[in-house]
Structures are given as structure tokens and as C-alpha cells.
Amino acid sequence: MSKPTVLIIGGGAAGFFAACLLAEKHSNIKITILEKDKEVLKKVRISGGGRCNVTHSCFEARDLVKFYPRGEKELYAPFLQFQPKDTIEWFSKNDVALKTEADGRMFPITDSSETIIECFMRICKKHHVDIKLSCRVNAVRKMDAKWEVTVSDKTYLSDYLIITAGSSPSIWTILASMGHTIVPAVPSLFTFKVNDKALNGLAGISLPAASIKILGLKHATAGPVLITHWGLSGPAILKMSAWAAVELHELKYEFDIEVNWISQTYDDVLTDIKQIKESDAKKQIGNVVMYKIPHRFWMYLLHTSDIQSTQQWANLTKKQTQDLARNMTKFTLNVKGKSTNKEEFVTAGGVSLKEVNFKNFQSKIQENLYFAGEVLNIDGLTGGFNFQSAWTGAYIISKEISTKL
Ligand SMILES: Cc1cc2nc3c(=O)[nH]c(=O)nc-3n(C[C@H](O)[C@H](O)[C@H](O)COP(=O)(O)OP(=O)(O)OC[C@H]3O[C@@H](n4cnc5c(N)ncnc54)[C@H](O)[C@@H]3O)c2cc1C
């Protein structure tokens, strides 16, 4: 009797993890990865600035799902089965130790994505996973109980088909022709372009406790904001780009944001200014910085509020007081365009989650067809959440296929 066969389309994070898990467990199956490029695991290599942010130190499924603008509901039960603790354990078992950074991101202790790649390649080699490079899949069809997958002039037959092709328009087209709904893809995790010479001149300054709103939309995020020479970046901006990914795409990335640089209320700032006017009446405004705002940014806020830095606090007019409080808490900026975040970016959109059974990541339309990773309409915030979703999906698929072998 011939061995059961598993075909994996896409040699990225999810595809390799599924291959490794299945190969470690079953010696009597034939696993083949079909990769369109000359090289596999390209995104893993460049991920996290070359360090690969493998996962995040968030160990409660109910907290973890909050990091997924798309996939929150669907990932809850899967995370109860395979979550960052399991990721850490699996890599540790395979001689890859992970470390946690102050913000919760987890990386290999080598600070090199090559460690992750070597780990996957070692396991695949040991268990004879067949990795086919330069094999772009251009057709998939069901032939009785088998899957028939076509790569230029060659055809592969398999019992189980795992699709881990990431954000692949050609694969989405094939899946649409097989009856799946594809949610249109839009970018997520990008930074905002703001054309304000004075602000752009402050590149490098970070406001650690800012909050942001997009005017006209309901999204609000909080966290550090980094000023760059093209606009704004940092965790609060990246979070916003993810939560509002679809709406911002519809707005063609032209919109107004309101920034509260210090996450204090306007009224509280007015009260604090009143106090400083009494306690530091004779001091120059430029020399008494409020809320530990970086000095150069404080000068910018004074400038935009029409206040001389040499002016004494006692002489601050009512209008200047209100303008300063408003500029600290309700600063409006016009965003015109987006820019790529080099550390991590991802695509929102993909296979509609309504058509996938999240007990086993199997298509509800086609039996023995599975999806994991970015091919699905699931994406997370920056911080290791996108890889975690890929690992979890691959784990559950491998578990499900194992029960059928
Ligand atoms: C610069 C950058 C940095 C990132 N850093 C991080 C990070 O540090 N942490 C994190 O959690 N996430 C990070 N991400 C996101 C993360 O890389 C993805 O979410 C993850 O790689 C998705 O895994 P995947 O297996 O679904 O898809 P991919 O890793 O994209 O793999 C899909 C594979 O399928 C292949 N393929 C596509 N079409 C076909 C076809 N027709 N036939 C055959 N093969 C095909 C592709 O060539 C590719 O190799 C980063 C992304 C980028 C772009």
C-alpha cells in the first residue's frame, strides 16, 4: 500500500511548521512542500529586522486574541490548544531558546532568524520532507478522493492539501474558483506620512504615552508615538494602522488624526498650567517642561501655540493657555499616505473565516483542504502575533491530519 501523502503549498512559516510537526510524528507519510521561489522561509529570514520575533509573552488565550484585528473570535479556541507557551516549549525541545524583551516580544537568544530557519531545515532533512523549489502552483483540483496540484508541466497527487501560501493573489484566485470567498487584501502595520516640516525636523523623538484618534472613525489607540522624518510611527500608530486597515484603505490613506501627546485630559492640563503659573510665575516657559515632554518637542508645542519660549509663565494669556492645552491633548494632523514599517508588515484579507472550521482549520467547502497563516483573513498587531497565528494553525492542522492517518 502506498504511503499517505500531504502536500503543502507555500514554504513559509506556517508551511514549514506543519511539515515539521507531521514529519516528527509520522514516518510512514510522504510530505512535500511546493515553493514558488528559489528559496524558502524568506519572510522568516527578514522578520523582526533579521532577528525573527517568533511570538509574544502573552499566555492567556483571552488576552492573546485581543491582538488580532481580524481573527479574534476564531483564534480563541485554537489558542487554548497551542499558544506562546507551547511555541516556546516546541522550540526549546528543538534546541532553540527564546528570550523575552521588555515589551513582551520574544526572539531566539541568538538574535538571528537563521536559528529558526536552521531548526526547520534540520527537522525537514532528518525526516525526509521533500522541498521543491521554483514550483509555482497554478492549478488545484479534486480528483475523486485525491488532490491534484499542477506546477507548470508537473502534477502532484495527494490525500491532504495544506495551503500556506501567505498573501498570494494567484492562490486566492485558485481558491475562489474552488468556491471560497476571498476578502480583498489590504496592507496592515504601516506608518503615517505627515508633511509638516517642523514636525519632520524632530525625527527620533518619542512620546511614550500618547493616544490617537482618527477623525470620523471610531478607532482609538494608545502607546508610544515616534516622530520620523516622514511623519509618525511607533506602537500606537502601527496598532491604529492594523485596527483601521480596511477603512484607511477606503480613504486612500488620506485622513485627519487627533493626537493626545501625553494622554491627559484638556481640563487636567488647564488645571496644571494654572498651578505652574503660580508656582513658577517668573520662570521662562521654555525652561519648565510639562509632563516630561522631550525639550525639543516642548519647543515645537510652544511654537504651534504662538508662545515665545522666553515668555514668563505669569504672562501666559488665556488664549495661549487654551491653545497650549489643546495642542498637547487634541493636536490635529493631516495624514497623506503611508510608509512601510521595516520591522514587520502584514496583509489583512484572505480566505473568509466563515468558510473555515476552526476546530481543525479545514475548509468547510472542501474536505481534506486546510489553511494556516496569512492566506486566511487573520492578522495580528506587531509583536510576534502573526507568527503565533501561523504556528497555531499549523499545529491544529497537523493534529487533525494525525487523527486521520
Ligand atoms: C519585513 C517583515 C517582517 C516581519 N516580521 C515579523 C515578526 O518579526 N514577527 C511576526 O510575528 N510576524 C512578522 N511578519 C509577518 C510574518 O512574516 C507573516 O505573518 C508570516 O510569514 C506568515 O506566514 P505564512 O506561512 O502564512 O506566509 P509566508 O511566510 O508569506 O509564506 C508563504 C510562502 O508561499 C509561497 N507561495 C506563494 N504563492 C505560491 C504558489 N502559487 N505556489 C507555491 N508557493 C507559493 C511564498 O513564496 C512564500 O514562501 C513580518 C513580515 C514582514 C514582511
The ligand as a MOL file (V3000), in Angstrom:
LIG
                    3D

  0  0  0     0  0            999 V3000
M  V30 BEGIN CTAB
M  V30 COUNTS 53 58 0 0 0
M  V30 BEGIN ATOM
M  V30 1 C 9.5000 42.5470 6.7580 0
M  V30 2 C 8.5940 41.6630 7.5630 0
M  V30 3 C 8.9120 41.3820 8.8710 0
M  V30 4 C 8.0640 40.5910 9.6430 0
M  V30 5 N 8.4110 40.3310 10.9370 0
M  V30 6 C 7.5810 39.5950 11.7100 0
M  V30 7 C 7.9370 39.2660 13.0410 0
M  V30 8 O 9.0480 39.5630 13.4980 0
M  V30 9 N 7.0240 38.5800 13.8010 0
M  V30 10 C 5.8030 38.1760 13.2970 0
M  V30 11 O 5.0320 37.5700 14.0350 0
M  V30 12 N 5.4760 38.4320 12.0180 0
M  V30 13 C 6.3320 39.1040 11.2210 0
M  V30 14 N 5.9890 39.3530 9.9230 0
M  V30 15 C 4.7590 38.7600 9.3990 0
M  V30 16 C 5.0540 37.2810 9.0930 0
M  V30 17 O 6.2470 37.1950 8.3310 0
M  V30 18 C 3.9040 36.6270 8.3330 0
M  V30 19 O 2.7140 36.7970 9.0290 0
M  V30 20 C 4.2010 35.1270 8.1740 0
M  V30 21 O 5.3760 34.9590 7.4360 0
M  V30 22 C 3.0530 34.4230 7.5010 0
M  V30 23 O 3.4420 33.0900 7.3020 0
M  V30 24 P 2.8200 32.2470 6.1150 0
M  V30 25 O 3.4910 30.9270 6.1710 0
M  V30 26 O 1.3630 32.3200 6.1690 0
M  V30 27 O 3.2400 33.0270 4.7930 0
M  V30 28 P 4.6750 33.3430 4.1870 0
M  V30 29 O 5.7070 33.3110 5.2440 0
M  V30 30 O 4.4890 34.5670 3.3770 0
M  V30 31 O 4.9580 32.1130 3.2130 0
M  V30 32 C 4.1810 31.8680 2.0650 0
M  V30 33 C 5.0430 31.1320 1.0640 0
M  V30 34 O 4.2140 30.6640 -0.0140 0
M  V30 35 C 4.8960 30.8620 -1.2310 0
M  V30 36 N 3.9120 30.9110 -2.3200 0
M  V30 37 C 3.0340 31.8960 -2.5980 0
M  V30 38 N 2.3100 31.5820 -3.6860 0
M  V30 39 C 2.7180 30.3690 -4.0960 0
M  V30 40 C 2.3590 29.5000 -5.1770 0
M  V30 41 N 1.4250 29.8450 -6.0650 0
M  V30 42 N 2.9810 28.2880 -5.2960 0
M  V30 43 C 3.9530 27.9180 -4.4090 0
M  V30 44 N 4.3460 28.7120 -3.3860 0
M  V30 45 C 3.7320 29.8980 -3.2180 0
M  V30 46 C 5.6410 32.1670 -0.9940 0
M  V30 47 O 6.7100 32.3380 -1.9070 0
M  V30 48 C 6.1050 32.0150 0.4540 0
M  V30 49 O 7.3630 31.3860 0.5330 0
M  V30 50 C 6.8410 40.1070 9.1020 0
M  V30 51 C 6.5340 40.3850 7.7860 0
M  V30 52 C 7.3960 41.1360 7.0140 0
M  V30 53 C 7.0440 41.4080 5.5820 0
M  V30 END ATOM
M  V30 BEGIN BOND
M  V30 1 1 1 2
M  V30 2 1 2 3
M  V30 3 2 2 52
M  V30 4 2 3 4
M  V30 5 1 4 5
M  V30 6 1 4 50
M  V30 7 2 5 6
M  V30 8 1 6 7
M  V30 9 1 6 13
M  V30 10 2 7 8
M  V30 11 1 7 9
M  V30 12 1 9 10
M  V30 13 2 10 11
M  V30 14 1 10 12
M  V30 15 2 12 13
M  V30 16 1 13 14
M  V30 17 1 14 15
M  V30 18 1 14 50
M  V30 19 1 15 16
M  V30 20 1 16 17
M  V30 21 1 16 18
M  V30 22 1 18 19
M  V30 23 1 18 20
M  V30 24 1 20 21
M  V30 25 1 20 22
M  V30 26 1 22 23
M  V30 27 1 23 24
M  V30 28 2 24 25
M  V30 29 1 24 26
M  V30 30 1 24 27
M  V30 31 1 27 28
M  V30 32 2 28 29
M  V30 33 1 28 30
M  V30 34 1 28 31
M  V30 35 1 31 32
M  V30 36 1 32 33
M  V30 37 1 33 34
M  V30 38 1 33 48
M  V30 39 1 34 35
M  V30 40 1 35 36
M  V30 41 1 35 46
M  V30 42 1 36 37
M  V30 43 1 36 45
M  V30 44 2 37 38
M  V30 45 1 38 39
M  V30 46 1 39 40
M  V30 47 2 39 45
M  V30 48 1 40 41
M  V30 49 2 40 42
M  V30 50 1 42 43
M  V30 51 2 43 44
M  V30 52 1 44 45
M  V30 53 1 46 47
M  V30 54 1 46 48
M  V30 55 1 48 49
M  V30 56 2 50 51
M  V30 57 1 51 52
M  V30 58 1 52 53
M  V30 END BOND
M  V30 END CTAB
M  END
